[in-house]
Amino acid sequence: MSIDPAAQLAQAAHTAFVVEDQENDAADTVIHIAHLDEPNIVMVQGSGSTMWELLSEPMTMGRLTERVAEIYGEDVATVAPGVQQFVESLVAQDLVAVSA
């Protein structure tokens, strides 16, 4: 699956989540994400929780990748494959909405 870099991404409206902070350390934050029409719960942490929180506001894949690179002090090219894989996984599970 390839997501158009200009497409807007955001947390899907039919999701709910719980944030479980681990001793106020963002790197240890665990987020449990549920699709309200499905029985499965997805758990994300580390950079996954950072990306989920960033997607609380619509943004493009390019902007998400830039923000992750800024937050973790890495090059965009370094984080891009991981961001792409994470977003594609959540899109496939219908947890992230993609709009043109």
C-alpha positions in Angstrom: 0.0 0.0 0.0 1.3 3.4 -0.8 -0.3 6.5 0.7 -0.3 9.7 -1.4 2.2 12.1 0.4 -0.3 15.0 0.0 -3.2 13.0 1.5 -4.4 14.2 4.9 -4.1 11.7 7.7 -5.9 11.7 11.1 -7.1 9.5 13.8 -10.3 7.8 12.5 -13.5 9.1 14.1 -14.5 5.6 15.1 -11.6 5.1 17.4 -11.1 5.6 21.1 -7.9 5.4 23.0 -6.4 5.4 26.5 -3.0 6.9 27.3 -1.0 5.1 30.0 1.9 7.3 31.1 4.8 5.5 32.5 6.4 7.7 35.2 5.9 10.8 33.1 8.5 9.7 30.5 7.2 10.2 27.0 9.3 7.4 25.6 7.5 5.0 27.9 4.0 6.2 27.1 1.7 3.4 26.0 -1.5 4.1 24.1 -4.2 1.5 23.7 -6.3 2.2 20.6 -9.7 0.6 19.9 -11.7 0.6 16.7 -15.2 1.0 18.1 -16.8 -1.5 15.7 -14.1 -4.2 16.2 -13.0 -6.3 19.2 -9.3 -5.7 18.8 -7.2 -3.3 20.7 -3.8 -2.0 19.3 -1.1 -1.0 21.7 1.5 1.5 20.6 4.4 3.0 22.5 7.6 5.0 21.9 7.6 6.7 18.5 4.2 5.0 17.8 2.6 6.9 20.6 4.2 10.1 19.4 2.8 9.6 15.9 -0.6 8.7 17.2 -0.7 11.9 19.3 0.5 13.9 16.3 -2.4 12.5 14.2 -4.9 14.0 16.6 -4.8 16.9 14.1 -4.9 16.2 10.3 -1.6 16.4 8.6 0.1 15.0 5.5 2.5 12.0 5.5 5.3 14.5 4.7 4.5 16.7 7.6 4.1 13.8 10.0 7.5 12.5 8.9 9.1 15.9 9.4 7.6 16.3 12.9 8.8 12.8 13.9 12.3 13.7 12.6 12.3 17.0 14.5 11.1 15.3 17.7 13.7 12.6 17.6 16.6 14.6 16.2 16.9 12.5 13.1 17.0 13.1 9.3 13.7 12.8 7.4 15.2 10.1 5.2 16.0 8.0 8.3 12.6 8.1 9.9 10.5 8.0 6.7 10.4 4.2 6.2 9.3 3.6 9.8 6.6 6.4 9.7 5.3 5.0 6.4 5.1 1.4 7.8 3.4 2.6 11.0 0.8 4.7 9.2 0.1 2.0 6.6 -0.4 -0.5 9.4 -2.9 1.7 11.2 -4.7 2.5 7.9 -5.0 -1.2 7.1 -6.6 -1.6 10.6 -9.0 1.3 9.9 -7.6 3.3 12.8 -6.2 6.2 10.7 -8.3 7.9 8.1 -6.9 9.1 4.8 -8.5 11.8 2.8 -7.5 13.5 -0.5 
